[in-house]
Amino acid sequence: MRNVIRIVISVVAGFFLMWWPLAPVYDALNWPTFHSWGLLHGSFFSAWPTLSILTFLALGYVRFLPRGEDTPLLMLGLAWGLVLAGFLNIRVYLSASTIYGLLAATVAVVAALSFFATHRLGLALLVVSPIAFFNLEYLLDLISPMETAYLSYAARHALDEFKLPLISALLGWALGSLARATLNRRSAATETAPP
């Protein structure tokens, strides 16, 4: 019963968090996609589930609700994913250096968070989940009975939008896991070394 209450609170709170503080912050910073106009014109399909997941994780800090492992790291990764989805949604207007800078920052953020996380792959996938939510419209078109040409267009569009952020997140996951494994190996070697 507690999980049902937690899910309902998360969904309702995610809706209200879109309108305050997300939209006013994006309006004040003049950032794209998740400002008031963008939320009214379709970007709530990405913001609402992302903020609901963020609320679900944050509710783990309430005393009688269970908190999962890596909660602060997952929340930071999800927040970065929301910022990334907002900017990559307007990639047509961004320069190539800006796009690759955002993807390089994604590698760095995921690598740093993965270094400390227990569930590293889950964290990497959670970072790109706002982009997946944003492209859910195209992904849902893949299962609808439409013309083959439209299906191939929808599949190409969804994969093009999702491919580079996913590769960046997986690369960050690999770097963070490799750094963690190297540190664990070195500390194990120094503990077993003779004095």
C-alpha positions in Angstrom: 0.0 0.0 0.0 2.9 2.4 0.8 4.3 1.9 -2.8 0.9 2.7 -4.3 0.7 5.9 -2.2 4.3 6.7 -3.2 3.5 6.3 -6.9 0.4 8.4 -6.8 2.1 11.2 -4.9 5.0 11.0 -7.4 2.7 11.3 -10.4 0.8 14.2 -8.9 3.9 16.0 -7.7 5.6 15.5 -11.0 2.7 17.3 -12.7 2.9 20.3 -10.3 6.7 20.4 -10.4 6.5 21.0 -14.2 4.7 24.3 -13.5 6.7 25.3 -10.5 9.8 25.4 -10.3 10.7 23.8 -13.7 8.9 26.2 -16.1 9.7 29.4 -14.1 13.4 28.4 -13.9 13.6 27.7 -17.7 11.7 30.9 -18.4 14.1 32.9 -16.2 17.2 31.3 -17.7 15.8 31.5 -21.2 16.5 27.8 -21.7 14.7 25.8 -24.4 12.1 23.1 -24.4 10.8 23.1 -20.8 9.7 26.7 -20.5 6.0 27.5 -20.1 5.3 27.7 -23.8 7.2 24.4 -24.5 5.4 22.6 -21.7 2.1 23.7 -23.2 3.1 22.5 -26.6 4.2 18.9 -25.9 7.4 18.8 -23.9 5.4 17.8 -20.8 5.6 14.3 -22.3 9.2 14.2 -21.2 9.1 16.5 -18.2 6.2 14.9 -16.3 7.5 11.3 -16.2 11.1 12.5 -15.5 9.9 14.7 -12.6 7.7 11.9 -11.3 10.7 9.5 -11.2 12.7 12.3 -9.5 9.9 12.7 -6.9 9.7 9.0 -6.4 13.4 8.9 -5.6 13.2 11.9 -3.3 10.3 10.4 -1.4 12.8 7.8 -0.2 14.0 10.4 2.3 10.6 10.4 4.0 10.9 8.4 7.2 8.3 5.6 6.6 9.1 5.1 2.9 12.1 2.9 1.7 15.0 4.5 0.1 16.9 2.8 -2.6 20.6 2.6 -3.1 22.3 5.5 -5.0 19.3 7.8 -4.5 21.3 11.1 -4.6 23.3 9.9 -7.6 20.2 8.8 -9.5 18.6 12.2 -8.8 21.6 14.1 -10.0 21.8 11.9 -13.1 18.1 12.4 -13.8 18.4 16.2 -13.4 21.3 16.2 -15.9 19.2 14.1 -18.3 16.4 16.6 -18.2 18.8 19.5 -19.0 20.3 17.4 -21.8 16.9 16.5 -23.3 15.9 20.2 -23.2 19.0 21.2 -25.2 19.2 18.3 -27.6 15.5 18.8 -28.5 16.6 22.0 -30.4 19.8 20.4 -31.9 18.8 21.8 -35.3 19.6 25.3 -33.9 22.8 24.3 -32.0 26.3 24.2 -33.5 28.1 20.9 -33.7 30.6 22.0 -31.0 27.7 22.7 -28.6 26.1 19.3 -29.3 29.4 17.5 -28.8 30.1 19.5 -25.7 26.8 18.4 -24.2 27.6 14.8 -25.1 31.1 15.1 -23.6 29.6 16.6 -20.5 27.2 13.6 -20.4 30.2 11.2 -20.5 31.9 13.1 -17.7 28.7 13.3 -15.5 27.9 9.6 -16.0 31.5 8.6 -15.4 31.7 10.6 -12.2 28.3 9.3 -10.9 29.1 5.7 -12.0 32.3 5.8 -10.1 30.4 6.1 -6.8 27.2 4.2 -7.7 26.3 0.6 -7.0 23.9 0.2 -9.9 26.1 1.8 -12.6 24.2 0.7 -15.7 20.9 1.6 -14.3 22.2 5.1 -13.6 23.5 5.5 -17.2 20.1 4.4 -18.6 18.3 6.7 -16.2 20.3 9.7 -17.5 19.0 9.2 -21.0 15.5 8.3 -20.0 14.2 11.9 -20.5 15.3 11.7 -24.1 13.6 8.4 -24.5 10.4 9.9 -23.0 10.7 12.8 -25.4 10.9 10.5 -28.4 8.3 8.1 -27.1 5.9 9.4 -29.7 8.1 8.1 -32.5 8.8 4.9 -30.6 5.1 4.2 -30.2 4.6 4.7 -33.9 6.7 1.7 -34.4 4.0 -0.6 -33.0 1.1 1.0 -34.7 -0.1 -0.5 -38.0 0.9 2.2 -40.5 2.7 2.3 -43.8 6.1 0.7 -44.0 7.7 4.0 -45.2 6.3 5.9 -42.2 7.5 3.2 -39.8 11.0 3.3 -41.2 11.0 7.1 -40.9 9.8 7.0 -37.3 12.3 4.3 -36.4 15.2 6.3 -38.0 14.1 9.5 -36.3 13.8 7.9 -32.9 17.1 6.2 -33.2 18.9 9.3 -34.5 17.6 11.3 -31.6 18.5 8.7 -29.0 21.7 7.1 -30.4 24.4 9.6 -29.5 23.1 10.4 -26.0 22.9 6.6 -25.3 26.4 6.0 -26.6 27.7 8.9 -24.4 26.0 7.5 -21.3 27.3 4.0 -22.0 30.8 5.4 -22.5 30.6 7.3 -19.2 29.3 4.1 -17.5 32.3 2.2 -19.0 34.8 4.8 -17.9 33.3 5.1 -14.4 33.2 1.3 -14.0 36.8 1.0 -15.2 38.0 3.6 -12.9 36.2 2.0 -9.9 37.6 -1.5 -10.9 41.1 -0.1 -11.1 40.9 1.6 -7.8 39.5 -1.6 -6.2 42.3 -3.6 -7.7 45.0 -1.2 -6.5 43.6 -1.1 -2.9 43.4 -4.9 -2.9 47.0 -5.2 -4.1 48.3 -2.8 -1.4 46.3 -4.7 1.4 47.8 -8.0 0.3 51.4 -6.7 -0.2 53.9 -7.8 2.4 55.1 -5.0 4.8 
